[in-house]
Amino acid sequence: MNVVNVLGLIVILNSVLVKAEISSKYTVNHYELNAHNLSLLVEKMKKFGPKSLSNIKIWASIKWDLDTEFNYRTEKGLCWLDVQNIEVIAKSQLPQWTNINTVSYSTKEWWKKFYKFLYDHEQLHFNNVLNGAAVLEKSLATMNAFDTCKKTKKEYLRIKNDVLYAIELADFELDMDSKSEFYSNPELYTPIMALTGIRIDSGMIP
């Protein structure tokens, strides 16, 4: 039996579970770097690389959005949120060393490892958003109806903001783990540290 709060604050209902579709699109874009040695490569990155939120040139970055497609459904004085689709859209920017064949074998081998580190890191950030989308879908599927659509929207925004905050925390933890991984691998960090150093923060790798 459904119970309606007399004060009109909230309607406590047995929610109808309707599973929304989750779709995703992840695009990896490359910016080109042409350099005959690692020192010149760093200089080119500082000129052509993507920018961080603090306007610093960085090696790699990812930008993403978590969109929800929904309608309001009113029935017997109640307002439900009907979610049709949750979409994750992400684009990353990674470096492409266009004339890598002109450098030494040891530099080539280092670049393979460094690029993989960058690629894997951005992929993990994308995975965090996908995990957040799954949590959002489950939370919205069990969301109660309210006596006004304004209250329903307010609850939706609260749930989505909680999910976005959880993604932000997961990204922070990922960055800390990646920083530890980077510095625990001398073969990976030693060549680049001598030239520019590296900082990992906010889903972006400068």
C-alpha positions in Angstrom: 0.0 0.0 0.0 1.4 3.4 -1.0 1.5 6.1 1.7 1.3 9.8 0.9 2.9 12.2 3.4 0.1 14.5 4.6 2.4 17.5 4.7 3.3 17.0 1.0 7.0 16.7 1.7 7.6 13.3 0.1 5.7 10.4 -1.4 7.0 7.1 -0.2 6.4 4.5 -2.8 7.4 1.1 -4.0 9.3 2.3 -7.1 8.8 0.6 -10.4 12.2 -0.7 -11.6 12.8 0.5 -15.1 16.3 -0.1 -16.3 17.7 2.8 -18.4 20.2 2.1 -21.1 23.7 3.2 -20.6 25.6 4.2 -23.7 29.2 5.5 -24.0 31.5 7.0 -26.5 35.3 7.4 -25.9 37.4 9.1 -28.4 41.2 9.2 -28.3 42.7 12.2 -30.1 46.4 12.8 -30.7 48.4 15.9 -31.0 51.6 15.6 -33.0 55.1 16.1 -31.7 58.1 16.2 -34.0 61.4 16.1 -32.2 64.8 14.5 -32.7 65.5 13.9 -29.0 63.7 13.8 -25.6 64.7 17.3 -24.7 63.1 18.7 -27.8 60.1 16.5 -27.3 59.5 18.2 -23.9 59.8 21.6 -25.4 57.3 20.7 -28.1 54.9 19.3 -25.5 55.1 22.6 -23.7 54.0 24.4 -26.9 51.4 22.0 -28.4 50.2 19.9 -25.5 46.7 20.3 -24.0 46.1 22.6 -21.1 45.2 21.7 -17.5 42.5 23.5 -15.6 45.2 25.7 -14.2 46.3 26.6 -17.7 49.5 24.6 -17.6 50.7 22.6 -20.7 50.4 18.8 -19.9 51.2 15.5 -21.6 47.7 14.1 -21.6 44.2 15.0 -20.6 40.6 13.7 -20.7 37.3 15.6 -20.7 34.0 13.9 -20.1 30.3 14.5 -19.6 27.6 12.4 -18.0 24.2 13.1 -19.6 20.8 11.9 -18.5 17.9 11.7 -20.8 14.6 11.6 -18.9 10.9 12.6 -18.8 8.5 13.4 -16.0 5.5 11.2 -15.7 2.5 12.3 -13.6 0.0 9.8 -12.3 -2.6 10.1 -9.5 -1.0 13.3 -8.3 2.5 11.9 -8.3 5.5 12.9 -10.4 7.9 10.1 -11.5 11.2 10.4 -13.2 11.4 8.1 -16.3 15.0 7.7 -17.4 15.5 6.6 -21.0 19.2 6.8 -21.4 22.4 7.7 -19.5 25.3 8.6 -21.8 29.0 8.9 -21.1 30.9 11.0 -23.6 34.7 11.4 -23.2 37.6 12.6 -25.3 41.2 12.3 -24.4 44.2 13.9 -25.9 47.5 12.0 -26.1 50.9 12.8 -27.7 52.0 11.2 -30.9 55.7 11.3 -31.6 55.6 11.5 -35.3 59.3 10.9 -36.1 60.0 8.4 -33.3 62.0 6.2 -35.8 64.8 8.8 -35.8 65.7 8.4 -32.1 67.8 5.8 -30.3 66.5 2.4 -29.5 66.5 3.1 -25.7 64.5 6.2 -26.3 62.0 4.3 -28.4 61.6 1.7 -25.7 61.1 4.4 -23.0 58.5 6.1 -25.2 56.5 2.9 -25.5 56.3 2.6 -21.8 55.6 6.2 -21.2 52.8 6.4 -23.8 51.2 3.2 -22.4 51.3 4.8 -18.9 49.5 7.9 -20.3 47.0 5.9 -22.3 46.1 3.5 -19.4 45.8 6.4 -17.0 43.2 8.2 -19.1 41.3 4.9 -19.8 41.0 4.4 -16.0 39.5 7.9 -15.6 37.0 6.9 -18.3 36.2 3.7 -16.4 35.5 5.8 -13.3 32.8 7.7 -15.2 31.3 4.4 -16.5 31.2 3.1 -13.0 29.5 6.3 -11.9 26.9 6.0 -14.7 26.0 2.5 -13.5 25.5 3.8 -9.9 23.4 6.7 -11.3 21.2 4.3 -13.2 20.6 2.1 -10.2 19.9 5.0 -7.9 17.4 6.6 -10.4 15.7 3.3 -11.0 14.8 3.1 -7.3 14.0 6.8 -6.8 10.7 7.5 -5.1 8.1 9.7 -6.7 7.1 13.1 -5.2 3.9 15.1 -5.2 5.4 17.8 -7.4 7.8 17.5 -10.3 9.9 20.3 -8.8 10.6 18.0 -5.8 11.3 15.1 -8.2 13.9 17.2 -10.1 15.5 18.3 -6.8 15.9 14.7 -5.7 17.3 13.8 -9.2 19.9 16.6 -8.9 20.9 15.5 -5.4 21.5 12.0 -6.6 23.4 13.0 -9.7 25.6 15.5 -7.7 26.4 12.7 -5.2 27.5 10.5 -8.2 29.6 13.3 -9.7 31.3 13.9 -6.3 32.0 10.1 -6.0 33.7 10.2 -9.5 35.8 13.1 -8.4 37.0 11.2 -5.4 37.7 8.2 -7.4 39.7 10.3 -9.9 41.7 11.8 -7.0 42.5 8.3 -5.6 43.5 7.2 -9.1 45.8 10.1 -9.6 47.5 9.4 -6.2 47.9 5.7 -7.2 49.3 6.6 -10.6 51.8 9.0 -9.1 53.1 6.3 -6.8 53.3 3.9 -9.7 55.2 6.4 -11.8 57.8 7.2 -9.1 58.2 3.5 -8.2 59.4 2.8 -11.8 62.9 4.4 -12.3 63.0 3.3 -16.0 59.8 5.3 -16.5 60.4 8.5 -14.6 64.2 9.0 -14.7 64.5 10.3 -18.3 61.7 12.7 -18.1 62.4 13.9 -14.6 65.8 15.2 -15.7 64.1 17.5 -18.2 60.7 18.6 -16.8 59.4 16.5 -14.0 55.8 15.3 -13.9 52.7 16.1 -11.8 49.5 14.1 -11.7 46.3 15.8 -10.7 42.6 16.1 -11.5 42.4 13.5 -14.2 45.2 15.2 -16.2 48.9 14.4 -16.4 51.2 17.4 -16.8 
